[in-house]
């Protein structure tokens, strides 16, 4: 059966009261032609009416395109969305109480597609606990018109969990590149894969219909079956889009570098000017370690990808964005969500499996407000409903979180000259507040869980401690009382304040590549006399030569030998790497340190392969072989051991 039909015939299948669900991300992979026709039909006929709109990631240009086209009173009754920042027309309806509106985490909605497809009653997730999505706070409701409870707090195996209810999907709106007449869909020119397959299954198994927008039609049987992303059995009708409504991103009709067809020289990626934004991105980049998997959020965080390109460190780390793109250099602006020179592109729901399970080593995210507890608002502020997007999934589950933003906002101006920072004009909006407009990240829970959290601005850096927000670094040229404390309604905890690295304020590369490849062993060792414990942070360290081994031995001897006593030790081996021909000698060095200096020791790494390999080799050397999964387990074991 030929499934290729005119767009008006496809949209005519949508009925009053239907639940429609759509894929897309920012300006990537938008089924624009379907939205154009749905808007035209409603404006001309008044139909369909009272639709429920479900989508995981915001789709729009902050103007008229994307989901802005369907944001009409009467057309929509209810919205369940992940992000609203690019959809001002929809925000207007929400603020005017013209629609019921829920803001759920992006990853939860991506998973909800799969769970609806599987016939499950809903999605169980710890994502959202302690935030505005928690029914003890707001339950994800975005306005007063929204009354139904779609999120429940449940306890399973003694653990608090949120249950997000499922419901049938009547119409799925998806997009591909090529279709044959039977409806097999390929995506060879798309910048992101998204959750098209999961959504198609959800609609198909709900007894609904699947409409796919494509660029072109191929002869039946001519498509390479290995490239088919959505099989014909999932598709009800195919629409060939008008070219203007099938751009790869809102910034480009087609860029082969965004689809993985070719790789481009990174010199072609524009270099950032030296300003406050670049200073913040550079300082965040200094938190990256070799072998780490790093997520970059929307807005200022995408500048960190450009800094990585400038500093030539992109091959030492894996940058990723939440649509599922891995490697290369993620882009910003209208192409945010895409990347050049990427190494893999996976489906949206699978990316959030990885994120929710703790797979990210570092997340760099923007923030609008923070309070004394280190909690963050990134979803509703200054009269705006931005929505959380993937922020809650990512910030709640990453091992390290780096929040980035200017110290004040709204007219803020600064000057960088001679390696110092001068504030020319403060912004109208204070970022550090007594009370948050909405809780998108719960600092107290993060501190209790031992999460490593940093807050980077152009003039100051804070860390999250159990006591709350703690000032740890200040930029050259900045007066702590005048430029920081006087602009905060609370006094943060203050440790010994260090100067932010002067390289941040100079208009030349910082040499991050050489720094990341260096052992930096002296910076990795610290001793706490109160607990008689030495902490060895070998995360991301690469041991390549016998010279490296000698440097490690000398640094450990220099720290521990003068103590004249044995100590406890905790060693972090996350993303640690030793050359195969060096590893036996390294483990001999471990035995030397164990026998000479240790009372008790706990080692940990999230790498199952490294835990297994090190455990066997340590056992062969008659060294305690157990390597724990994380820092909490290692600390608990050290306390329990007699």
Backbone torsions as a table, in degrees:
resi	resn	phi	psi	omega
1	UNK	NA	132.3	177.3
2	UNK	-77.2	115.0	-177.0
3	UNK	-94.8	0.8	-177.9
4	UNK	-80.8	117.4	-177.7
5	UNK	-134.6	163.1	176.6
6	UNK	-62.7	151.5	-176.2
7	UNK	-61.8	-36.6	-179.0
8	UNK	-66.1	-32.5	177.8
9	UNK	-70.5	-36.4	178.8
10	UNK	-66.3	-47.5	-177.9
11	UNK	-69.0	-25.7	177.3
12	UNK	-64.2	-15.6	179.0
13	UNK	-75.1	-16.4	-179.1
14	UNK	-77.7	129.8	-175.4
15	UNK	-111.3	159.9	175.9
16	UNK	-53.0	137.2	175.3
17	UNK	81.0	-0.2	-179.8
18	UNK	-65.8	152.2	166.3
19	UNK	-96.6	116.7	178.0
20	UNK	-108.9	140.2	179.8
21	UNK	-127.7	143.4	-172.0
22	UNK	-138.5	146.4	174.4
23	UNK	-102.1	160.4	-178.4
24	UNK	149.3	160.6	-179.5
25	UNK	-148.4	110.9	-179.0
26	UNK	59.8	-112.7	175.8
27	UNK	-108.5	14.9	-176.9
28	UNK	-104.3	136.3	170.0
29	UNK	61.8	35.4	-175.6
30	UNK	-86.6	129.0	174.7
31	UNK	-78.7	63.9	-169.7
32	UNK	-59.4	-40.1	-177.2
33	UNK	-61.9	-34.9	178.9
34	UNK	-68.3	-39.4	177.3
35	UNK	-66.9	-40.8	179.1
36	UNK	-58.8	-45.5	-177.3
37	UNK	-72.0	-36.5	178.0
38	UNK	-63.8	-41.5	177.9
39	UNK	-64.3	-46.1	-179.5
40	UNK	-59.2	-45.1	-178.6
41	UNK	-61.2	-44.0	-178.2
42	UNK	-66.2	-45.2	-177.5
43	UNK	-65.4	-32.5	-177.7
44	UNK	-86.9	-30.9	-173.3
45	UNK	-119.7	-14.5	-174.7
46	UNK	78.4	9.1	179.8
47	UNK	-127.8	153.9	-7.2
48	UNK	-76.4	170.1	-177.8
49	UNK	-128.7	160.1	171.2
50	UNK	56.3	44.2	178.1
51	UNK	-79.9	151.4	166.6
52	UNK	-102.4	127.3	-178.3
53	UNK	-107.2	126.5	-179.9
54	UNK	-124.2	127.8	178.5
55	UNK	-157.0	144.9	-177.6
56	UNK	-83.7	-40.5	-175.1
57	UNK	-122.5	145.0	-179.7
58	UNK	-59.4	140.9	179.9
59	UNK	-129.7	113.2	179.9
60	UNK	167.9	-179.4	-178.9
61	UNK	-123.3	18.3	-176.3
62	UNK	63.8	19.5	-179.6
63	UNK	-137.3	-101.7	-173.6
64	UNK	-117.1	-16.4	-172.1
65	UNK	-89.1	174.8	179.3
66	UNK	68.1	-139.7	-177.6
67	UNK	-70.6	-9.9	172.3
68	UNK	-58.7	-29.8	-176.9
69	UNK	-67.7	-26.5	-177.0
70	UNK	-102.6	6.4	-178.7
71	UNK	-85.0	75.8	179.1
72	UNK	-126.5	137.2	175.7
73	UNK	-61.3	130.9	-177.8
74	UNK	99.1	-41.7	176.6
75	UNK	-67.6	-42.5	-178.8
76	UNK	-107.8	137.8	171.5
77	UNK	-104.9	-38.5	-175.8
78	UNK	-142.6	144.4	177.2
79	UNK	-128.2	131.2	172.3
80	UNK	-124.6	102.1	-171.7
81	UNK	-132.5	159.3	179.4
82	UNK	-87.7	-33.2	-174.8
83	UNK	-150.0	140.6	-177.7
84	UNK	-118.0	-6.1	-169.6
85	UNK	-58.8	-28.9	-178.7
86	UNK	-97.9	8.6	-172.9
87	UNK	-127.5	65.9	-174.6
88	UNK	-61.4	-31.0	178.7
89	UNK	-65.0	-36.9	177.5
90	UNK	-69.9	-39.7	178.0
91	UNK	-59.8	-39.3	178.9
92	UNK	-60.3	-43.5	178.2
93	UNK	-63.7	-39.9	-179.5
94	UNK	-64.6	-47.8	-177.4
95	UNK	-66.6	-27.9	178.9
96	UNK	-88.5	4.6	-178.7
97	UNK	57.9	34.7	178.2
98	UNK	-88.2	-14.7	176.0
99	UNK	-138.6	154.4	167.5
100	UNK	-77.4	139.3	-174.4
101	UNK	-142.0	133.3	175.3
102	UNK	-123.0	138.6	174.1
103	UNK	-114.3	108.3	178.7
104	UNK	-112.7	154.7	177.6
105	UNK	-57.6	139.9	-178.5
106	UNK	-53.0	-45.8	-178.3
107	UNK	-67.0	-32.3	177.1
108	UNK	-64.1	-43.8	-179.4
109	UNK	-68.6	-38.8	176.4
110	UNK	-59.7	-39.9	177.6
111	UNK	-73.6	-30.8	178.9
112	UNK	-62.0	-36.4	175.2
113	UNK	-54.1	-48.1	-178.5
114	UNK	-65.7	-40.5	-177.2
115	UNK	-70.5	-34.4	173.5
116	UNK	-64.1	-43.4	178.0
117	UNK	-59.4	-36.2	-177.7
118	UNK	-84.4	1.7	178.2
119	UNK	74.2	20.4	-179.6
120	UNK	-81.7	157.3	-179.0
121	UNK	-72.3	-13.9	-179.7
122	UNK	167.5	-169.6	-178.0
123	UNK	-112.0	126.5	174.4
124	UNK	-96.6	130.6	-178.5
125	UNK	-159.4	144.9	172.6
126	UNK	-82.6	-7.7	-178.9
127	UNK	-66.4	124.0	179.5
128	UNK	108.9	-11.9	177.4
129	UNK	-57.7	129.4	177.4
130	UNK	81.1	2.8	178.0
131	UNK	-112.4	-176.7	-177.9
132	UNK	-64.5	-14.4	178.0
133	UNK	-77.1	-25.2	179.2
134	UNK	-60.3	128.5	-179.3
135	UNK	-62.0	-16.1	175.1
136	UNK	-74.5	-15.1	175.2
137	UNK	-106.9	-88.6	-176.4
138	UNK	-119.4	-13.4	-179.0
139	UNK	65.1	21.4	178.6
140	UNK	77.0	4.8	-179.5
141	UNK	-76.2	134.0	-171.9
142	UNK	-101.8	-10.0	178.1
143	UNK	-157.5	176.4	-176.2
144	UNK	-72.3	-22.5	-179.8
145	UNK	-70.9	-13.6	-174.5
146	UNK	-94.7	114.3	-173.6
147	UNK	-117.6	-34.2	-175.0
148	UNK	-66.9	140.8	177.0
149	UNK	-89.5	114.6	178.9
150	UNK	-105.5	-3.7	179.2
151	UNK	-125.3	133.3	177.8
152	UNK	-122.5	145.5	172.6
153	UNK	-91.6	122.7	179.0
154	UNK	-128.3	161.8	177.3
155	UNK	-119.6	122.1	179.1
156	UNK	-125.2	126.3	-179.6
157	UNK	51.9	37.6	177.5
158	UNK	77.8	8.6	-175.7
159	UNK	-117.7	131.5	176.6
160	UNK	-67.6	133.5	-177.2
161	UNK	-143.2	150.1	175.3
162	UNK	-100.6	139.8	177.5
163	UNK	-114.0	115.8	179.1
164	UNK	-99.8	119.3	-173.1
165	UNK	-68.7	143.5	175.6
166	UNK	-93.7	163.7	177.6
167	UNK	-159.7	159.2	-177.4
168	UNK	-66.3	146.1	171.6
169	UNK	-103.7	116.8	-177.8
170	UNK	-82.9	-34.6	-177.2
171	UNK	-140.4	128.4	173.9
172	UNK	-108.5	130.4	177.1
173	UNK	-111.6	111.2	-177.2
174	UNK	-128.8	-179.6	-175.3
175	UNK	-147.0	144.8	173.3
176	UNK	-140.9	-172.0	178.2
177	UNK	-98.1	-51.6	-174.7
178	UNK	-129.2	143.2	172.8
179	UNK	-133.1	148.1	166.9
180	UNK	-94.3	175.2	-173.7
181	UNK	-63.2	-24.4	179.3
182	UNK	-78.8	-19.4	178.2
183	UNK	108.4	9.1	172.9
184	UNK	-68.7	136.1	-171.3
185	UNK	-119.5	130.6	171.6
186	UNK	-114.8	164.1	-173.8
187	UNK	-134.8	37.2	-171.2
188	UNK	-65.5	-22.1	-178.4
189	UNK	-107.3	7.2	-179.0
190	UNK	-83.4	146.8	179.1
191	UNK	-82.2	-22.8	178.9
192	UNK	-141.4	151.5	-178.8
193	UNK	-86.1	-35.0	179.2
194	UNK	61.4	-159.9	-177.0
195	UNK	-110.1	36.1	-174.2
196	UNK	-59.9	-42.4	-179.0
197	UNK	-65.3	-46.3	180.0
198	UNK	-61.5	-42.0	-179.4
199	UNK	-67.5	-41.6	177.7
200	UNK	-59.9	-42.4	177.2
201	UNK	-63.4	-39.9	-179.4
202	UNK	-61.1	-46.2	179.5
203	UNK	-67.8	-44.2	-179.3
204	UNK	-58.2	-45.1	-177.4
205	UNK	-81.4	-8.7	173.5
206	UNK	-91.7	0.8	-175.9
207	UNK	79.0	18.1	-179.0
208	UNK	-96.9	-165.6	-178.8
209	UNK	-121.3	154.1	179.3
210	UNK	-121.8	122.0	178.4
211	UNK	-112.6	125.7	-178.4
212	UNK	-119.3	128.6	174.4
213	UNK	-93.2	132.2	178.8
214	UNK	-133.8	170.7	178.7
215	UNK	-88.8	-32.3	-171.7
216	UNK	-155.3	162.9	-179.6
217	UNK	-116.2	135.6	177.1
218	UNK	-109.4	158.9	177.3
219	UNK	-64.5	142.4	179.3
220	UNK	-56.7	131.3	179.4
221	UNK	86.2	-2.4	-176.4
222	UNK	-92.8	-14.0	-178.6
223	UNK	-75.3	142.3	173.8
224	UNK	-68.8	114.7	-174.6
225	UNK	-60.8	-23.5	179.3
226	UNK	-71.0	-16.3	-178.0
227	UNK	-103.2	-1.6	179.0
228	UNK	-73.6	121.6	-178.1
229	UNK	-97.4	-30.2	174.9
230	UNK	-129.6	118.1	-176.6
231	UNK	-73.4	158.6	-175.8
232	UNK	-58.8	-31.4	-177.7
233	UNK	-64.8	-17.0	178.5
234	UNK	-92.3	-10.7	-170.5
235	UNK	-106.7	133.3	176.7
236	UNK	-97.6	-39.2	178.3
237	UNK	-152.5	153.1	-177.0
238	UNK	-122.3	137.1	177.8
239	UNK	-119.7	128.5	173.2
240	UNK	-86.7	115.9	-172.3
241	UNK	-77.9	152.2	168.9
242	UNK	-67.7	139.2	-172.2
243	UNK	-52.8	-40.8	-178.6
244	UNK	-64.8	-19.6	-179.3
245	UNK	-104.5	17.5	178.3
246	UNK	-138.8	47.4	176.3
247	UNK	-73.9	147.8	178.8
248	UNK	-61.5	-46.7	170.0
249	UNK	-136.5	169.2	177.4
250	UNK	-68.3	-11.8	178.9
251	UNK	-99.3	-10.4	-176.1
252	UNK	-153.5	134.7	174.2
253	UNK	-62.9	-44.9	174.4
254	UNK	-164.3	128.7	174.7
255	UNK	-126.4	111.0	-175.6
256	UNK	-61.1	-21.1	178.2
257	UNK	-70.3	-24.1	-178.8
258	UNK	-84.2	-16.6	177.9
259	UNK	-99.8	-2.6	-179.6
260	UNK	85.0	9.4	-179.7
261	UNK	-68.9	-31.8	177.5
262	UNK	-150.3	165.9	176.9
263	UNK	-110.1	144.8	-178.0
264	UNK	-113.7	153.6	174.3
265	UNK	-63.1	134.2	-177.5
266	UNK	-68.3	-14.3	174.2
267	UNK	-63.1	-20.3	179.5
268	UNK	-77.9	-12.5	176.1
269	UNK	-79.4	123.4	-174.9
270	UNK	-57.4	142.0	178.2
271	UNK	-85.8	138.2	-178.1
272	UNK	-75.7	140.7	173.1
273	UNK	-70.8	155.1	179.2
274	UNK	-79.3	104.2	177.4
275	UNK	-145.1	-174.8	-177.3
276	UNK	-59.3	-37.4	-179.2
277	UNK	-62.3	-42.0	-179.3
278	UNK	-70.4	-36.9	177.0
279	UNK	-57.8	-44.7	-179.5
280	UNK	-64.5	-45.4	-179.8
281	UNK	-62.6	-39.6	178.8
282	UNK	-64.2	-44.5	-178.7
283	UNK	-64.2	-37.9	176.4
284	UNK	-64.2	-40.2	-179.2
285	UNK	-62.4	-26.1	179.2
286	UNK	-69.5	-13.2	177.2
287	UNK	-85.7	-7.2	-177.6
288	UNK	-79.5	144.5	-179.5
289	UNK	-122.3	152.3	176.4
290	UNK	-55.6	145.5	176.7
291	UNK	72.6	6.7	-177.6
292	UNK	-87.7	152.4	174.9
293	UNK	-103.2	123.4	-167.2
294	UNK	-123.8	130.3	175.7
295	UNK	-103.3	134.9	178.3
296	UNK	-113.1	129.1	-179.4
297	UNK	-86.2	-175.9	-177.0
298	UNK	-79.4	145.3	175.7
299	UNK	92.7	-131.3	-177.3
300	UNK	-56.8	-36.7	-179.3
301	UNK	-58.0	-25.8	-178.7
302	UNK	-68.1	-16.8	175.3
303	UNK	-68.2	-22.4	179.1
304	UNK	-65.2	-34.4	175.5
305	UNK	-63.1	-39.5	178.1
306	UNK	-68.5	-38.0	175.7
307	UNK	-62.6	-40.7	178.2
308	UNK	-59.6	-39.6	177.3
309	UNK	-65.9	-43.8	178.9
310	UNK	-61.6	-38.5	-176.0
311	UNK	-88.0	-0.6	177.1
312	UNK	59.3	41.4	179.9
313	UNK	-111.5	1.7	-174.3
314	UNK	-63.3	-23.4	178.2
315	UNK	-84.0	-9.7	179.7
316	UNK	-92.6	-15.8	179.8
317	UNK	-130.0	171.0	173.1
318	UNK	-118.1	108.6	175.9
319	UNK	-84.3	140.7	-179.8
320	UNK	-145.2	152.3	173.7
321	UNK	-124.9	157.3	-165.7
322	UNK	-68.4	-12.6	170.7
323	UNK	-65.6	-19.3	177.9
324	UNK	120.3	16.5	-179.8
325	UNK	-91.3	131.2	-178.6
326	UNK	-118.5	137.6	172.8
327	UNK	82.4	175.2	-179.7
328	UNK	71.0	-153.8	-178.7
329	UNK	-121.4	110.6	176.6
330	UNK	-63.0	147.7	-178.3
331	UNK	-103.6	163.7	179.1
332	UNK	-113.0	-166.8	177.1
333	UNK	61.3	-139.0	-176.7
334	UNK	-69.1	-13.5	178.7
335	UNK	-101.2	8.1	-178.4
336	UNK	-58.0	134.3	-174.3
337	UNK	109.7	-21.3	177.0
338	UNK	-103.2	168.1	178.8
339	UNK	-148.6	152.0	172.1
340	UNK	-96.6	147.6	177.5
341	UNK	60.9	31.6	179.4
342	UNK	-71.6	160.5	-178.0
343	UNK	-106.1	-19.7	179.8
344	UNK	-157.8	154.3	-179.7
345	UNK	-141.3	106.9	-173.9
346	UNK	-110.1	168.7	-179.2
347	UNK	-68.5	146.5	-177.5
348	UNK	-51.1	-51.5	-178.3
349	UNK	-62.3	-34.9	-179.8
350	UNK	-69.3	-33.2	176.1
351	UNK	-61.3	-38.5	-179.7
352	UNK	-78.8	-20.7	167.4
353	UNK	-59.8	-45.9	-179.1
354	UNK	-64.9	-45.3	-178.8
355	UNK	-64.5	-51.0	-175.5
356	UNK	-65.0	-27.6	179.0
357	UNK	-81.3	2.0	177.3
358	UNK	89.4	21.6	-176.4
359	UNK	-73.9	-21.6	-178.8
360	UNK	-78.2	132.6	175.3
361	UNK	-81.0	-41.3	-177.9
362	UNK	-139.5	139.0	171.2
363	UNK	-124.0	133.6	177.4
364	UNK	-115.1	115.1	-171.0
365	UNK	-133.4	149.0	175.1
366	UNK	-78.2	162.8	176.1
367	UNK	-144.8	148.3	178.6
368	UNK	-99.3	-38.3	-178.7
369	UNK	-145.6	151.5	171.6
370	UNK	-143.2	147.5	178.8
371	UNK	-113.2	-173.4	-174.2
372	UNK	-64.7	-24.5	179.6
373	UNK	-82.1	-7.2	-175.9
374	UNK	87.1	2.6	174.1
375	UNK	-67.6	153.9	-172.3
376	UNK	-131.1	142.3	170.3
377	UNK	-110.9	121.0	175.9
378	UNK	-131.6	14.3	-170.1
379	UNK	-123.4	-28.7	-178.0
380	UNK	-150.2	112.4	-173.4
381	UNK	-162.3	154.8	176.7
382	UNK	49.7	38.4	179.8
383	UNK	76.5	6.2	-178.3
384	UNK	-107.1	143.7	171.2
385	UNK	-109.2	97.1	-178.9
386	UNK	-85.7	-35.6	-174.7
387	UNK	87.4	160.0	-173.2
388	UNK	-88.0	-24.6	-174.7
389	UNK	54.1	-137.1	178.5
390	UNK	-88.1	5.7	-173.2
391	UNK	-55.9	-44.9	-175.8
392	UNK	-68.7	-45.9	176.7
393	UNK	-54.0	-49.1	-171.5
394	UNK	-71.6	-50.2	-175.8
395	UNK	-67.9	-32.8	-177.1
396	UNK	-74.5	-26.1	-169.3
397	UNK	-116.8	-6.2	178.7
398	UNK	-78.3	147.2	-179.9
399	UNK	-64.9	-43.3	177.3
400	UNK	-125.5	135.9	177.6
401	UNK	-122.2	130.3	176.2
402	UNK	-117.5	108.0	175.2
403	UNK	-85.9	134.3	-176.1
404	UNK	-127.2	142.5	177.5
405	UNK	172.4	158.6	175.1
406	UNK	-68.0	157.8	-174.8
407	UNK	-67.9	-37.9	171.5
408	UNK	-128.1	166.7	-176.3
409	UNK	-138.9	160.7	178.6
410	UNK	84.8	75.6	-179.4
411	UNK	93.4	5.6	179.2
412	UNK	-62.9	134.9	177.2
413	UNK	-136.9	140.3	178.8
414	UNK	-142.4	159.9	178.0
415	UNK	-128.4	140.9	177.6
416	UNK	-120.1	119.1	-179.3
417	UNK	-152.2	141.6	177.9
418	UNK	54.2	34.3	175.8
419	UNK	75.6	14.8	178.9
420	UNK	-128.7	161.5	-179.0
421	UNK	-110.8	131.7	176.3
422	UNK	-122.5	134.4	177.7
423	UNK	-89.4	116.6	179.6
424	UNK	-89.3	-37.0	-179.3
425	UNK	-155.6	126.8	177.7
426	UNK	-77.6	149.4	176.1
427	UNK	-73.4	160.1	-179.4
428	UNK	-71.5	-25.6	-174.1
429	UNK	-107.4	129.1	176.6
430	UNK	-84.0	133.2	179.9
431	UNK	-84.5	-27.5	-179.3
432	UNK	-102.9	118.6	-168.1
433	UNK	-130.1	163.5	177.8
434	UNK	-75.3	-38.4	-177.6
435	UNK	-137.6	132.9	-177.8
436	UNK	-79.4	147.0	173.1
437	UNK	-69.4	-29.1	178.2
438	UNK	-162.2	144.6	-179.6
439	UNK	-95.5	108.4	177.2
440	UNK	-101.5	-22.4	176.3
441	UNK	-139.6	128.2	-176.9
442	UNK	-96.7	105.3	-176.9
443	UNK	-66.3	-36.9	-179.3
444	UNK	-63.0	-44.2	178.1
445	UNK	-64.9	-39.7	179.7
446	UNK	-62.6	-42.3	179.2
447	UNK	-65.3	-40.9	178.9
448	UNK	-64.0	-32.1	-179.1
449	UNK	-87.1	1.1	177.9
450	UNK	73.1	23.2	-179.8
451	UNK	-72.5	140.2	179.1
452	UNK	-86.7	113.9	-174.6
453	UNK	-129.7	131.9	-177.7
454	UNK	-126.2	145.6	178.6
455	UNK	-124.0	111.5	-172.1
456	UNK	-110.2	122.8	171.0
457	UNK	-121.4	178.2	-178.7
458	UNK	-71.2	-20.7	-174.9
459	UNK	-117.6	-15.2	-175.4
460	UNK	-153.6	152.6	175.7
461	UNK	-125.5	133.1	178.3
462	UNK	-119.2	151.6	171.5
463	UNK	-120.4	152.5	176.6
464	UNK	-88.2	121.4	172.3
465	UNK	-116.3	171.4	177.4
466	UNK	-60.3	-28.6	179.5
467	UNK	-78.5	-13.4	-179.8
468	UNK	122.7	-159.3	-177.3
469	UNK	-65.5	130.6	-174.6
470	UNK	-128.4	124.4	179.1
471	UNK	-76.8	124.9	-176.2
472	UNK	-125.6	-21.5	-179.2
473	UNK	-143.3	148.6	178.0
474	UNK	-136.0	143.7	-178.4
475	UNK	-74.2	150.3	173.8
476	UNK	-63.0	135.5	-178.6
477	UNK	95.2	-5.0	-176.0
478	UNK	-102.5	133.1	174.7
479	UNK	-93.8	124.0	-173.0
480	UNK	-60.0	-47.6	-177.7
481	UNK	-68.7	-47.9	-174.1
482	UNK	-72.4	-45.6	-168.9
483	UNK	-97.3	-10.0	-178.0
484	UNK	-125.8	-67.8	-171.9
485	UNK	-63.7	-36.0	-179.0
486	UNK	-68.4	-16.4	-178.6
487	UNK	-101.6	7.8	179.6
488	UNK	-116.2	134.5	-179.6
489	UNK	-77.8	-4.3	177.1
490	UNK	-136.0	158.7	178.1
491	UNK	-96.4	117.5	178.7
492	UNK	-70.0	162.2	168.8
493	UNK	-63.6	145.6	-178.3
494	UNK	-128.7	121.4	173.1
495	UNK	-95.5	-172.1	170.6
496	UNK	-60.8	118.7	-172.1
497	UNK	-86.8	125.6	177.0
498	UNK	-97.0	160.7	173.4
499	UNK	-82.5	137.4	171.4
500	UNK	-60.1	145.8	-174.5
501	UNK	-54.7	127.0	-178.2
502	UNK	-61.8	-22.1	179.0
503	UNK	-62.9	-24.7	-179.2
504	UNK	-62.2	-25.3	-170.8
505	UNK	-109.0	18.7	178.5
506	UNK	-118.3	142.9	-173.4
507	UNK	-87.7	58.7	173.3
508	UNK	-154.1	160.1	179.9
509	UNK	-54.8	147.7	-175.8
510	UNK	-86.9	-10.5	-176.9
511	UNK	76.8	32.9	-178.2
512	UNK	-64.5	-31.6	-179.1
513	UNK	-61.4	-49.7	179.6
514	UNK	-62.4	-38.1	180.0
515	UNK	-65.4	-41.4	-178.6
516	UNK	-69.3	-30.9	-179.9
517	UNK	-82.2	-16.6	177.9
518	UNK	-77.5	147.9	179.6
519	UNK	-63.3	-35.5	-175.1
520	UNK	49.0	41.8	-171.8
521	UNK	-62.7	-34.3	-178.7
522	UNK	-64.7	-29.2	179.6
523	UNK	-82.2	-10.2	-172.7
524	UNK	-96.1	-6.7	-175.8
525	UNK	-113.3	132.9	175.5
526	UNK	-146.4	148.7	-177.2
527	UNK	-122.7	131.0	176.7
528	UNK	-106.4	105.6	-176.5
529	UNK	-66.7	-26.2	-178.5
530	UNK	-65.2	-38.4	179.6
531	UNK	-104.0	-0.3	-178.0
532	UNK	54.2	45.8	-175.9
533	UNK	-126.2	132.8	173.1
534	UNK	-100.6	132.4	178.0
535	UNK	-105.1	126.0	179.3
536	UNK	-117.4	108.4	-177.1
537	UNK	-97.4	91.8	-179.4
538	UNK	-98.2	17.2	-178.8
539	UNK	-60.2	128.8	177.4
540	UNK	73.3	5.3	-176.9
541	UNK	-77.9	137.7	177.9
542	UNK	-114.3	115.6	179.3
543	UNK	-101.2	115.5	-171.5
544	UNK	-114.7	-31.9	-170.5
545	UNK	-133.5	168.3	174.7
546	UNK	-67.5	-25.2	174.6
547	UNK	-63.9	-38.4	176.4
548	UNK	-61.5	-43.0	178.9
549	UNK	-60.7	-41.5	-179.6
550	UNK	-64.9	-38.9	177.9
551	UNK	-63.5	-41.0	179.1
552	UNK	-63.9	-46.4	-179.1
553	UNK	-60.4	-45.2	-178.2
554	UNK	-64.2	-39.4	-179.3
555	UNK	-68.6	-41.5	179.3
556	UNK	-66.5	-44.8	178.1
557	UNK	-59.9	-42.2	-177.5
558	UNK	-64.4	-32.5	-180.0
559	UNK	-81.8	-44.2	-168.3
560	UNK	-95.7	-32.9	-177.4
561	UNK	-58.4	-43.3	-178.7
562	UNK	-65.4	-17.4	-179.5
563	UNK	-67.6	-30.7	178.2
564	UNK	68.6	22.5	179.0
565	UNK	-155.0	163.7	177.6
566	UNK	-82.0	153.9	-174.4
567	UNK	-131.9	164.1	167.5
568	UNK	-85.4	158.1	-178.3
569	UNK	-145.8	141.4	170.2
570	UNK	-123.9	126.8	-175.6
571	UNK	-121.8	125.1	178.5
572	UNK	-95.0	115.0	179.6
573	UNK	-109.3	20.2	177.6
574	UNK	-58.5	128.1	176.7
575	UNK	59.2	19.8	175.0
576	UNK	-68.4	145.6	-179.1
577	UNK	-144.5	132.1	175.3
578	UNK	-127.9	136.6	177.8
579	UNK	-58.5	141.1	-175.9
580	UNK	-53.7	-38.0	-178.1
581	UNK	-78.2	-12.5	-179.7
582	UNK	-98.2	-25.4	-173.0
583	UNK	-54.8	-44.8	179.1
584	UNK	-58.7	-41.9	179.3
585	UNK	-68.9	-34.2	177.0
586	UNK	-63.3	-44.1	-178.8
587	UNK	-68.8	-28.8	171.4
588	UNK	-64.3	-37.0	176.5
589	UNK	-65.8	-37.8	176.4
590	UNK	-59.9	-44.6	178.6
591	UNK	-62.4	-41.1	178.2
592	UNK	-57.8	-47.0	-178.9
593	UNK	-66.4	-40.8	179.4
594	UNK	-58.5	-49.7	-174.4
595	UNK	-71.2	-30.5	-174.3
596	UNK	-90.3	-33.9	-167.4
597	UNK	-121.5	-22.1	-166.4
598	UNK	-92.9	141.8	160.8
599	UNK	-86.8	-57.8	178.6
600	UNK	-139.0	155.0	179.5
601	UNK	-146.5	142.4	172.1
602	UNK	-127.9	130.2	178.1
603	UNK	-115.8	150.2	178.1
604	UNK	-149.2	151.8	173.0
605	UNK	-162.2	146.6	176.9
606	UNK	-80.0	-8.3	-179.6
607	UNK	-80.8	112.9	178.4
608	UNK	-63.0	-37.1	179.5
609	UNK	-63.2	-45.4	-178.2
610	UNK	-68.4	-37.5	177.7
611	UNK	-60.2	-43.3	-179.2
612	UNK	-66.5	-47.7	-176.2
613	UNK	-66.0	-46.7	-179.6
614	UNK	-65.0	-40.4	-179.0
615	UNK	-58.0	-45.1	-179.9
616	UNK	-65.0	-44.9	-177.1
617	UNK	-68.3	-37.8	178.2
618	UNK	-66.3	-39.4	178.5
619	UNK	-62.5	-38.9	177.8
620	UNK	-62.6	-24.5	-178.8
621	UNK	-100.4	12.2	179.1
622	UNK	58.2	39.2	175.8
623	UNK	-111.4	140.2	178.7
624	UNK	-47.4	120.3	-166.3
625	UNK	-89.5	-14.6	-171.0
626	UNK	-71.1	129.5	175.2
627	UNK	-118.3	123.2	-172.8
628	UNK	-84.4	168.3	-176.3
629	UNK	-78.2	-37.1	-175.5
630	UNK	-149.9	176.0	-175.5
631	UNK	-63.6	-40.3	-178.6
632	UNK	-60.9	-46.0	177.9
633	UNK	-62.1	-40.6	-178.8
634	UNK	-65.0	-42.8	179.6
635	UNK	-66.5	-42.2	178.7
636	UNK	-61.1	-42.3	-179.2
637	UNK	-65.0	-36.8	-179.5
638	UNK	-67.4	-37.3	178.4
639	UNK	-69.5	-35.5	-176.7
640	UNK	-76.1	-32.1	-173.6
641	UNK	-67.0	129.6	-178.4
642	UNK	-69.1	NA	NA
